[in-house]
């Protein structure tokens, strides 16, 4: 394969023997390396020419040095503050200033008369406000927008003059000034031959500069385009056809270097893959088949996929050169920095600045960050884990600086000082930046070489922010600094260092200019990525851009078309991958360029690839009962099985095994919002405390009225016990507190209504009573204890009632037990619990069944239905709620079957196949 660079240099060498006074101008930095290498291979001895990329050339002509975007933003805000009487705060300003700077840049690059376009924009806004009647209603937002667009013409000239004086600026200023200085530059360098190589779409300033250089005499320009695109009306040749037609230079000269490689046979595969990850993984599989990568490029149309790509490259790649930077936002250190900002933004939001307390989630996030966690791990002493356990145990929603200092007590002095500084109240923004810089210095001691690179990049960013802040003082608070840092980090990258001429070339689309590869793998060739969507980020409307000859999405589409087809011109093996999956933004459609390529090249291989799906049969969890399990089961038989543990076994034996054999508890976490079980506990214990003094007594209206007066204070008391350090005065917790109050007051109202009727006699027999009994089962050589705590036992008009309180929703259907066919079904579990309480009561009290006995539930979410009894009847109209000895014996026999199953060593604990979650 003869590359474009090789062809161009061959042509230049026909007329040029010495490169002493020759300047090559190329589109990119990457192209310079390849030109030098190819030229070294072609000339045996002599000087290489001076080689510059277009930015360096323009900088040399203009005498303006390029400033970075942050520096420009600060300078722009200085100008803006001097012009405006009521300027926006810096964080608001920076949200729109980047777009304004982008527009200024574009105007300058295309040598637009800025005065004319700004007056044009202003007049458009005024026309929009005009109406026949003279009255135009506009909202404050619309008024602000119009006023803002009218003021752009004030900012531009002052800002331009300011930058010119300092001899720094954005690209546009460099281009505009270069256009003014080109004649003087050519006069001074009349002995030089300038050669432009591999350009395509030029802005107006570049067009002007190139034509002036070419008209000056011995300079040349080499375009990189195939005849297939130039001699037809193909979009890829739009710009070069335009220059051939319009430039005076081409009245006397021919167009240089039009290749015809595109028509040669090529192996092209167009591969559809579901989702981005599949594309990248398949690209890795393609690369695995290559033995040599020296003439291979993996080109990414979507550069945001770089992190996935780096993790998907095959092991046979021993050298790689990456042209794009790794996004700083994807680096672990970024999460640490954001966690520091979050500490103080939450502190301010939750009004804890005066007490210097921090929200527990932010503190845990900071200390659980990999870098901090590593610093604080000592031998057999997991400081952070113990600290987090204490936060959960004591239900600490806010952590004081003193508690953090206690955590750091056992660490060395340098670590203690570095971390403690982060939590100190700061008087100035410079102090907080200094704290972050100190922490970065501390972290660098215990890191890998790669982590040192990350930290150094952040160190330079924060040093720059500190210097800018000390010079300008635009960060009024930490929130502004955090917002600005978020904006900054989105565009900043960590540069790779590679061997540019060895191994696989991993590059973005723009970096492929001038370069040719035999093997090309191109990923993310979807519409909306290649070409990019037509959405424009600009304050200049589309029609105004068209009127003034500024580029719109149509020109950008032609640029992308050129890059795409130029990359494929000389390649032999081409793999084009696209995402087949549709999302809400319409991706899933392959790029129009791929469709055009399919029409130009009829022998393309089409493929759809998808990840291999391994169909494993899902094995249900199964745990056999070995000696140690059986030992725990025997201990459980002695301690006792509760009704809730029994129903847990019926629901899922594995869950029962975890709770009762392994004794695993649910993870303790800080309870910010009152948990449902806490609400239940508070209601139960409040009612217990209210009713306990009246055990053995009859209730009357006066007694219940007295309870109603005490109820609220008792609810508060029990919340303080069970919702430790929690705040129930505001927000969601206040609502849950009011729900608990309402549950208790509604229940007492129901009781009051019941005892107000003279025909009703209600006597409290027991509250929260612990009951137990032992049962013997054939085949098990030890007794099984069943125990439970009954919420309440009372006597209503001679009938004994065993009552279970439920704060959740229960209705009558949950308590219907017609037969005992399948007690495993969840719908029977509430009835089983209540019947087990009845069994415990009758056996532990040697109940004689002379008085009628019922058992049931009071559901606080369904109080209007009253007491819900267990119902043994299938007839809705004739309920059978009476519990007899025979019914309990029959129930007990059924229960024994399941208990025997628990203690049968041959029957494993098996997870049910139909578990919902």
ZAMARGU-4260 file (C-alpha; in steps of 0.2 Angstrom, whole numbers, plus 5000, padded with zeros to 4 digits):
<rodrens>
0) 5000/5000/5000 | 5007/5017/4995 | 5001/5030/5008 | 4996/5048/5004 | 5012/5054/5014
5) 5023/5043/5003 | 5015/5048/4987 | 5016/5067/4992 | 5034/5066/4997 | 5039/5057/4981
10) 5031/5071/4971 | 5040/5084/4981 | 5057/5075/4979 | 5055/5077/4960 | 5057/5096/4962
15) 5065/5098/4979 | 5083/5092/4983 | 5086/5102/4999 | 5074/5105/5013 | 5084/5119/5021
20) 5071/5132/5018 | 5056/5122/5016 | 5041/5122/5028 | 5028/5108/5029 | 5011/5113/5036
25) 5000/5098/5041 | 4983/5097/5049 | 4988/5088/5065 | 5002/5085/5077 | 5001/5066/5074
30) 5004/5068/5055 | 5020/5077/5058 | 5028/5061/5066 | 5023/5050/5051 | 5029/5063/5038
35) 5046/5064/5047 | 5048/5045/5048 | 5043/5042/5029 | 5055/5056/5024 | 5069/5048/5034
40) 5066/5032/5024 | 5067/5042/5007 | 5082/5053/5009 | 5099/5046/5014 | 5107/5062/5020
45) 5102/5080/5022 | 5092/5091/5033 | 5073/5088/5037 | 5061/5102/5033 | 5053/5112/5046
50) 5037/5104/5050 | 5022/5113/5059 | 5004/5109/5062 | 4992/5122/5056 | 4990/5129/5074
55) 5009/5132/5076 | 5009/5140/5059 | 4995/5152/5063 | 5003/5156/5080 | 5019/5160/5071
60) 5011/5172/5058 | 5000/5180/5071 | 5012/5182/5085 | 4998/5178/5097 | 5000/5164/5110
65) 4985/5152/5113 | 4978/5153/5130 | 4968/5139/5139 | 4950/5139/5141 | 4950/5142/5160
70) 4962/5157/5158 | 4951/5165/5145 | 4936/5162/5155 | 4943/5172/5170 | 4949/5186/5158
75) 4932/5187/5150 | 4923/5188/5167 | 4935/5203/5172 | 4929/5212/5156 | 4911/5207/5159
80) 4911/5214/5177 | 4918/5230/5171 | 4904/5232/5158 | 4889/5226/5168 | 4881/5236/5182
85) 4873/5220/5189 | 4884/5205/5184 | 4880/5187/5186 | 4889/5177/5199 | 4904/5168/5192
90) 4896/5151/5192 | 4881/5157/5182 | 4892/5167/5171 | 4903/5151/5167 | 4887/5142/5162
95) 4885/5153/5146 | 4902/5161/5144 | 4909/5145/5136 | 4896/5146/5122 | 4899/5164/5119
100) 4918/5162/5118 | 4915/5148/5106 | 4904/5160/5095 | 4917/5173/5096 | 4930/5160/5090
105) 4920/5155/5075 | 4916/5173/5070 | 4935/5177/5070 | 4940/5161/5061 | 4928/5165/5047
110) 4934/5184/5047 | 4916/5190/5050 | 4913/5208/5052 | 4908/5207/5070 | 4900/5224/5071
115) 4888/5220/5057 | 4883/5203/5063 | 4880/5209/5081 | 4869/5224/5074 | 4860/5211/5063
120) 4857/5200/5079 | 4851/5215/5089 | 4839/5221/5075 | 4832/5203/5074 | 4828/5204/5093
125) 4820/5221/5091 | 4809/5215/5077 | 4803/5200/5087 | 4797/5213/5100 | 4789/5224/5087
130) 4770/5223/5085 | 4757/5233/5076 | 4748/5239/5092 | 4764/5244/5100 | 4761/5232/5114
135) 4771/5216/5116 | 4770/5206/5131 | 4786/5197/5136 | 4791/5187/5151 | 4806/5192/5162
140) 4815/5177/5155 | 4812/5182/5137 | 4817/5200/5141 | 4833/5194/5149 | 4837/5184/5134
145) 4834/5198/5121 | 4844/5210/5132 | 4858/5197/5133 | 4859/5195/5114 | 4859/5214/5112
150) 4874/5216/5124 | 4886/5203/5115 | 4892/5218/5104 | 4898/5227/5119 | 4908/5212/5126
155) 4917/5207/5110 | 4927/5223/5105 | 4933/5226/5123 | 4938/5208/5126 | 4947/5207/5109
160) 4957/5223/5113 | 4961/5216/5130 | 4968/5199/5123 | 4977/5208/5109 | 4986/5219/5122
165) 4992/5203/5132 | 4996/5194/5115 | 4986/5179/5120 | 4969/5173/5114 | 4958/5159/5107
170) 4961/5151/5090 | 4950/5164/5081 | 4960/5179/5087 | 4976/5170/5081 | 4968/5167/5064
175) 4961/5185/5062 | 4978/5192/5067 | 4987/5180/5056 | 4976/5186/5041 | 4982/5204/5045
180) 5000/5199/5047 | 5002/5187/5032 | 5009/5200/5020 | 5023/5205/5032 | 5026/5187/5036
185) 5028/5182/5018 | 5039/5197/5015 | 5051/5192/5029 | 5051/5173/5024 | 5052/5176/5005
190) 5066/5163/5004 | 5055/5149/5011 | 5045/5137/5002 | 5029/5132/5011 | 5020/5116/5007
195) 5002/5113/5014 | 4998/5094/5015 | 4982/5084/5018 | 4969/5098/5021 | 4951/5097/5017
200) 4938/5109/5025 | 4946/5126/5028 | 4938/5141/5038 | 4938/5158/5029 | 4954/5163/5038
205) 4963/5148/5032 | 4957/5150/5014 | 4963/5168/5014 | 4980/5163/5022 | 4983/5148/5010
210) 4978/5158/4994 | 4990/5172/4999 | 5004/5160/5002 | 5001/5151/4986 | 5000/5167/4976
215) 5016/5172/4983 | 5026/5160/4971 | 5035/5144/4975 | 5023/5136/4988 | 5012/5121/4985
220) 4997/5112/4992 | 4993/5094/4991 | 4975/5088/4994 | 4971/5070/4999 | 4956/5065/4990
225) 4951/5051/4978 | 4945/5054/4960 | 4929/5044/4965 | 4923/5058/4976 | 4931/5073/4967
230) 4924/5070/4950 | 4906/5066/4956 | 4895/5076/4967 | 4899/5066/4982 | 4898/5075/4999
235) 4916/5070/5003 | 4923/5081/4989 | 4912/5096/4993 | 4926/5108/4999 | 4940/5103/4987
240) 4928/5105/4972 | 4924/5122/4979 | 4942/5128/4981 | 4946/5121/4963 | 4932/5132/4956
245) 4934/5148/4966 | 4953/5150/4970 | 4963/5161/4958 | 4978/5150/4960 | 4969/5136/4951
250) 4967/5147/4935 | 4985/5143/4932 | 4989/5127/4942 | 4982/5109/4942 | 4976/5101/4958
255) 4989/5090/4966 | 4987/5072/4971 | 4971/5064/4967 | 4972/5046/4970 | 4962/5032/4963
260) 4964/5019/4977 | 4946/5018/4982 | 4941/5008/4967 | 4953/4994/4971 | 4946/4978/4978
265) 4944/4979/4997 | 4938/4967/5011 | 4924/4976/5019 | 4913/4970/5034 | 4899/4980/5041
270) 4895/4973/5058 | 4880/4976/5069 | 4882/4973/5087 | 4870/4976/5101 | 4875/4990/5113
275) 4892/4999/5114 | 4901/4986/5125 | 4897/4972/5112 | 4905/4982/5098 | 4921/4986/5108
280) 4922/4968/5114 | 4920/4962/5096 | 4933/4974/5090 | 4945/4966/5102 | 4941/4949/5095
285) 4945/4955/5077 | 4962/4962/5084 | 4966/4945/5092 | 4967/4938/5074 | 4981/4950/5069
290) 4999/4945/5071 | 5006/4962/5067 | 4999/4979/5072 | 5011/4991/5063 | 4999/4995/5049
295) 4983/4994/5060 | 4971/5007/5067 | 4957/5006/5079 | 4947/5022/5076 | 4933/5027/5088
300) 4920/5038/5081 | 4913/5040/5099 | 4929/5044/5110 | 4919/5043/5126 | 4921/5024/5124
305) 4940/5024/5127 | 4939/5017/5145 | 4929/5002/5139 | 4941/5000/5124 | 4956/5000/5135
310) 4949/4986/5146 | 4944/4976/5130 | 4960/4975/5120 | 4967/4957/5118 | 4983/4951/5126
315) 4993/4949/5110 | 4994/4968/5108 | 5012/4972/5115 | 5013/4991/5109 | 4999/5004/5107
320) 4999/5022/5103 | 4984/5032/5110 | 4980/5049/5102 | 4966/5054/5114 | 4967/5058/5133
325) 4959/5047/5146 | 4944/5058/5153 | 4948/5064/5171 | 4930/5062/5176 | 4932/5043/5174
330) 4947/5042/5186 | 4945/5036/5204 | 4952/5052/5211 | 4938/5062/5204 | 4925/5053/5216
335) 4937/5057/5230 | 4937/5076/5226 | 4918/5076/5223 | 4916/5068/5240 | 4926/5082/5248
340) 4915/5095/5240 | 4899/5085/5245 | 4904/5086/5263 | 4902/5105/5263 | 4888/5107/5251
345) 4877/5095/5261 | 4883/5104/5277 | 4877/5121/5271 | 4861/5114/5264 | 4857/5105/5280
350) 4862/5120/5290 | 4875/5112/5300 | 4889/5125/5297 | 4889/5133/5314 | 4891/5116/5323
355) 4903/5109/5310 | 4894/5093/5308 | 4893/5082/5293 | 4880/5072/5285 | 4884/5053/5289
360) 4883/5047/5271 | 4895/5060/5265 | 4907/5055/5279 | 4906/5037/5275 | 4908/5040/5256
365) 4924/5049/5260 | 4931/5037/5272 | 4926/5022/5261 | 4935/5029/5246 | 4948/5017/5241
370) 4963/5029/5243 | 4957/5035/5261 | 4952/5017/5266 | 4970/5011/5261 | 4978/5025/5272
375) 4968/5020/5287 | 4970/5001/5287 | 4981/4995/5301 | 4986/4978/5306 | 4971/4969/5313
380) 4963/4986/5315 | 4950/4991/5302 | 4947/5009/5309 | 4935/5014/5295 | 4924/4998/5297
385) 4923/5000/5316 | 4918/5018/5314 | 4904/5015/5301 | 4897/5001/5312 | 4896/5014/5327
390) 4887/5026/5315 | 4874/5013/5311 | 4873/5006/5329 | 4870/5024/5337 | 4860/5030/5322
395) 4871/5045/5320 | 4864/5055/5305 | 4877/5069/5308 | 4895/5067/5313 | 4904/5080/5322
400) 4923/5085/5319 | 4927/5078/5337 | 4920/5061/5332 | 4931/5061/5316 | 4946/5066/5326
405) 4943/5051/5337 | 4943/5040/5322 | 4960/5047/5317 | 4968/5045/5334 | 4976/5029/5331
410) 4983/5034/5313 | 5001/5042/5311 | 5003/5061/5314 | 5005/5065/5295 | 4989/5055/5290
415) 4979/5062/5305 | 4984/5080/5300 | 4981/5078/5282 | 4963/5071/5283 | 4958/5081/5298
420) 4962/5097/5288 | 4948/5092/5276 | 4935/5093/5290 | 4941/5109/5297 | 4929/5124/5295
425) 4938/5135/5282 | 4939/5154/5282 | 4943/5156/5263 | 4941/5146/5247 | 4960/5146/5246
430) 4961/5137/5263 | 4949/5123/5256 | 4960/5121/5240 | 4975/5121/5251 | 4967/5106/5261
435) 4964/5097/5245 | 4982/5099/5239 | 4988/5093/5256 | 4978/5078/5255 | 4984/5074/5237
440) 5002/5076/5244 | 4998/5064/5258 | 4990/5051/5246 | 5005/5051/5234 | 5016/5042/5247
445) 5006/5025/5246 | 5002/5024/5228 | 5006/5015/5212 | 5015/5024/5197 | 4998/5025/5188
450) 4989/5032/5203 | 5004/5045/5205 | 5000/5051/5187 | 4982/5053/5192 | 4986/5063/5207
455) 4999/5074/5198 | 4986/5079/5185 | 4974/5084/5199 | 4988/5093/5208 | 4991/5104/5193
460) 4972/5107/5191 | 4970/5113/5209 | 4986/5123/5209 | 4980/5132/5193 | 4963/5135/5202
465) 4972/5141/5217 | 4983/5153/5207 | 4968/5160/5197 | 4958/5162/5213 | 4972/5172/5222
470) 4973/5183/5207 | 4955/5186/5203 | 4945/5180/5219 | 4930/5175/5208 | 4925/5159/5219
475) 4914/5167/5232 | 4910/5150/5240 | 4913/5132/5239 | 4898/5128/5229 | 4904/5140/5215
480) 4921/5131/5216 | 4913/5114/5215 | 4902/5118/5200 | 4917/5126/5191 | 4927/5110/5195
485) 4913/5099/5188 | 4913/5109/5172 | 4932/5109/5171 | 4933/5090/5174 | 4921/5086/5160
490) 4933/5092/5147 | 4950/5088/5155 | 4960/5073/5150 | 4975/5063/5156 | 4987/5062/5141
495) 4995/5045/5136 | 5013/5043/5132 | 5016/5030/5118 | 5028/5025/5104 | 5020/5034/5090
500) 5026/5023/5076 | 5025/5006/5084 | 5010/4994/5087 | 4992/4997/5086 | 4986/5015/5083
505) 4971/5019/5094 | 4963/5036/5088 | 4949/5047/5086 | 4941/5052/5069 | 4950/5069/5067
510) 4967/5061/5071 | 4966/5050/5055 | 4969/5065/5044 | 4984/5062/5032 | 4987/5045/5039
515) 4983/5028/5030 | 4982/5011/5037 | 4980/4994/5029 | 4969/4987/5042 | 4955/4999/5049
520) 4943/4995/5063 | 4930/5009/5064 | 4918/5008/5079 | 4901/5018/5083 | 4897/5021/5065
525) 4879/5026/5070 | 4869/5041/5064 | 4870/5054/5077 | 4888/5050/5080 | 4895/5049/5062
530) 4890/5063/5057 | 4886/5071/5074 | 4868/5077/5077 | 4863/5093/5070 | 4860/5101/5087
535) 4871/5117/5088 | 4878/5124/5104 | 4878/5143/5099 | 4869/5159/5103 | 4869/5163/5084
540) 4853/5157/5075 | 4854/5145/5060 | 4847/5158/5048 | 4860/5171/5053 | 4874/5159/5051
545) 4868/5155/5034 | 4867/5173/5029 | 4885/5177/5035 | 4892/5161/5028 | 4896/5153/5045
550) 4897/5134/5045 | 4881/5125/5050 | 4878/5106/5053 | 4877/5104/5034 | 4896/5109/5032
555) 4900/5098/5047 | 4891/5083/5039 | 4902/5086/5024 | 4918/5086/5035 | 4913/5070/5043
560) 4909/5062/5026 | 4927/5067/5020 | 4935/5059/5035 | 4925/5043/5034 | 4929/5040/5015
565) 4947/5046/5016 | 4951/5034/5030 | 4945/5020/5019 | 4953/5025/5002 | 4969/5015/5003
570) 4964/5003/5017 | 4963/4984/5012 | 4954/4976/5027 | 4940/4987/5034 | 4929/4982/5049
575) 4914/4994/5052 | 4905/4992/5068 | 4888/5000/5073 | 4876/4999/5087 | 4860/4990/5082
580) 4850/4994/5098 | 4838/5008/5098 | 4836/5020/5113 | 4826/5036/5116 | 4838/5047/5106
585) 4836/5036/5090 | 4853/5027/5089 | 4852/5010/5082 | 4852/5016/5064 | 4869/5014/5055
590) 4877/5030/5048 | 4871/5037/5031 | 4890/5035/5026 | 4889/5016/5029 | 4874/5016/5018
595) 4882/5026/5004 | 4898/5014/5005 | 4886/4999/5003 | 4880/5007/4987 | 4897/5011/4981
600) 4905/4994/4985 | 4892/4980/4981 | 4903/4965/4988 | 4902/4971/5007 | 4900/4957/5020
605) 4885/4961/5032 | 4885/4953/5049 | 4876/4955/5065 | 4885/4949/5081 | 4879/4946/5098
610) 4886/4940/5115 | 4886/4921/5117 | 4872/4917/5129 | 4876/4902/5140 | 4860/4894/5145
615) 4864/4887/5162 | 4849/4879/5171 | 4846/4888/5187 | 4850/4877/5202 | 4839/4881/5217
620) 4849/4884/5232 | 4851/4868/5243 | 4859/4865/5259 | 4861/4848/5267 | 4859/4845/5286
625) 4876/4840/5292 | 4881/4837/5310 | 4885/4856/5314 | 4868/4861/5306 | 4859/4847/5316
630) 4868/4853/5332 | 4861/4871/5329 | 4843/4864/5325 | 4844/4854/5342 | 4849/4871/5351
635) 4834/4879/5342 | 4822/4865/5348 | 4828/4869/5366 | 4827/4888/5364 | 4810/4888/5355
640) 4803/4891/5337 | 4792/4906/5336 | 4777/4908/5325 | 4786/4921/5313 | 4801/4909/5312
645) 4790/4895/5307 | 4781/4905/5294 | 4798/4910/5288 | 4802/4892/5285 | 4786/4889/5275
650) 4790/4904/5264 | 4808/4900/5261 | 4818/4886/5270 | 4835/4895/5265 | 4830/4911/5273
655) 4825/4901/5289 | 4843/4892/5288 | 4852/4909/5287 | 4842/4917/5301 | 4841/4902/5314
660) 4856/4891/5309 | 4869/4904/5303 | 4862/4917/5314 | 4864/4931/5300 | 4856/4947/5305
665) 4851/4961/5292 | 4864/4974/5289 | 4863/4988/5302 | 4862/5004/5293 | 4858/5022/5299
670) 4840/5024/5300 | 4837/5042/5293 | 4819/5038/5289 | 4809/5028/5302 | 4809/5010/5296
675) 4792/5001/5295 | 4797/4989/5309 | 4802/5003/5320 | 4785/5011/5317 | 4777/4994/5322
680) 4788/4992/5338 | 4783/5010/5343 | 4764/5007/5341 | 4766/4990/5350 | 4775/4996/5365
685) 4764/5012/5367 | 4749/5001/5368 | 4758/4989/5380 | 4762/5003/5392 | 4744/5010/5391
690) 4735/4993/5394 | 4747/4985/5407 | 4740/4994/5422 | 4723/4987/5418 | 4727/4969/5416
695) 4714/4959/5426 | 4702/4974/5425 | 4687/4979/5415 | 4689/4994/5404 | 4677/5008/5403
700) 4675/5025/5394 | 4684/5035/5407 | 4699/5023/5407 | 4701/5024/5388 | 4699/5043/5389
705) 4713/5044/5401 | 4724/5033/5389 | 4720/5045/5375 | 4728/5059/5385 | 4744/5050/5388
710) 4745/5042/5371 | 4755/5055/5362 | 4769/5057/5375 | 4771/5038/5375 | 4773/5038/5356
715) 4787/5051/5358 | 4795/5042/5372 | 4796/5025/5362 | 4802/5034/5346 | 4816/5041/5356
720) 4821/5024/5362 | 4819/5015/5345 | 4824/5029/5333 | 4840/5034/5342 | 4847/5051/5338
725) 4834/5053/5324 | 4824/5069/5321 | 4805/5067/5320 | 4801/5085/5320 | 4802/5088/5301
730) 4800/5080/5284 | 4795/5062/5281 | 4799/5057/5299 | 4787/5069/5305 | 4774/5061/5294
735) 4778/5044/5300 | 4777/5050/5318 | 4760/5057/5315 | 4755/5040/5307 | 4760/5031/5323
740) 4750/5044/5333 | 4735/5041/5322 | 4736/5022/5323 | 4736/5023/5342 | 4722/5037/5343
745) 4711/5028/5331 | 4713/5011/5340 | 4709/5020/5357 | 4694/5028/5348 | 4688/5011/5342
750) 4690/5004/5360 | 4681/5018/5368 | 4666/5016/5356 | 4666/4997/5360 | 4666/5000/5379
755) 4653/5014/5378 | 4640/5002/5374 | 4632/4996/5390 | 4630/4978/5383 | 4649/4976/5381
760) 4660/4970/5395 | 4679/4971/5390 | 4692/4964/5402 | 4710/4964/5399 | 4718/4947/5403
765) 4736/4950/5397 | 4747/4961/5386 | 4764/4956/5377 | 4764/4940/5387 | 4777/4927/5383
770) 4770/4909/5381 | 4778/4893/5378 | 4774/4874/5376 | 4783/4858/5371 | 4777/4846/5358
775) 4784/4828/5355 | 4784/4821/5337 | 4786/4803/5332 | 4803/4800/5325 | 4812/4815/5334
780) 4819/4809/5351 | 4819/4826/5359 | 4804/4838/5363 | 4802/4854/5352 | 4798/4870/5361
785) 4787/4883/5353 | 4786/4900/5360 | 4779/4917/5356 | 4774/4934/5363 | 4755/4937/5362
790) 4751/4955/5359 | 4735/4954/5370 | 4722/4942/5377 | 4706/4949/5383 | 4688/4944/5387
795) 4673/4952/5377 | 4656/4948/5384 | 4662/4930/5390 | 4672/4926/5374 | 4691/4925/5376
800) 4700/4934/5361 | 4719/4931/5357 | 4724/4947/5348 | 4739/4951/5337 | 4742/4969/5332
805) 4747/4972/5314 | 4752/4990/5308 | 4752/4983/5290 | 4736/4980/5279 | 4727/4964/5283
810) 4709/4959/5277 | 4697/4945/5281 | 4703/4934/5267 | 4721/4933/5275 | 4713/4924/5290
815) 4702/4911/5281 | 4707/4893/5284 | 4695/4880/5276 | 4708/4866/5275 | 4726/4863/5278
820) 4731/4856/5261 | 4745/4868/5258 | 4751/4879/5272 | 4766/4884/5262 | 4756/4897/5253
825) 4759/4915/5259 | 4740/4918/5260 | 4739/4906/5275 | 4754/4913/5285 | 4744/4926/5295
830) 4731/4913/5300 | 4745/4901/5305 | 4754/4914/5316 | 4737/4918/5325 | 4733/4899/5327
835) 4750/4896/5334 | 4747/4909/5347 | 4730/4901/5351 | 4739/4884/5353 | 4752/4892/5365
840) 4738/4900/5375 | 4728/4884/5377 | 4742/4873/5381 | 4752/4884/5393 | 4736/4889/5402
845) 4728/4872/5402 | 4713/4880/5394 | 4697/4870/5397 | 4687/4877/5382 | 4672/4880/5393
850) 4672/4898/5387 | 4671/4902/5368 | 4688/4906/5361 | 4693/4916/5345 | 4710/4922/5339
855) 4713/4936/5326 | 4721/4952/5321 | 4718/4971/5323 | 4725/4979/5307 | 4728/4997/5310
860) 4727/5001/5292 | 4710/4992/5291 | 4702/4997/5308 | 4685/5001/5302 | 4683/4982/5299
865) 4686/4979/5318 | 4693/4963/5325 | 4697/4951/5311 | 4695/4933/5317 | 4702/4917/5310
870) 4687/4909/5300 | 4686/4891/5297 | 4670/4892/5286 | 4670/4892/5267 | 4653/4901/5267
875) 4655/4920/5267 | 4638/4922/5275 | 4640/4910/5290 | 4657/4913/5297 | 4664/4900/5309
880) 4677/4909/5321 | 4675/4897/5336 | 4692/4888/5341 | 4689/4871/5348 | 4700/4857/5355
885) 4697/4847/5339 | 4702/4861/5327 | 4718/4865/5337 | 4722/4846/5337 | 4720/4845/5319
890) 4730/4861/5316 | 4744/4854/5327 | 4745/4837/5318 | 4748/4848/5302 | 4761/4858/5310
895) 4770/4843/5316 | 4772/4837/5298 | 4782/4853/5294 | 4792/4853/5310 | 4797/4835/5307
900) 4803/4840/5289 | 4814/4853/5298 | 4822/4840/5309 | 4823/4826/5295 | 4842/4824/5291
905) 4837/4817/5274 | 4827/4832/5268 | 4838/4847/5263 | 4834/4865/5265 | 4829/4869/5247
910) 4824/4886/5240 | 4806/4887/5233 | 4806/4888/5214 | 4792/4901/5214 | 4800/4914/5225
915) 4795/4931/5219 | 4811/4940/5225
</rodrens>
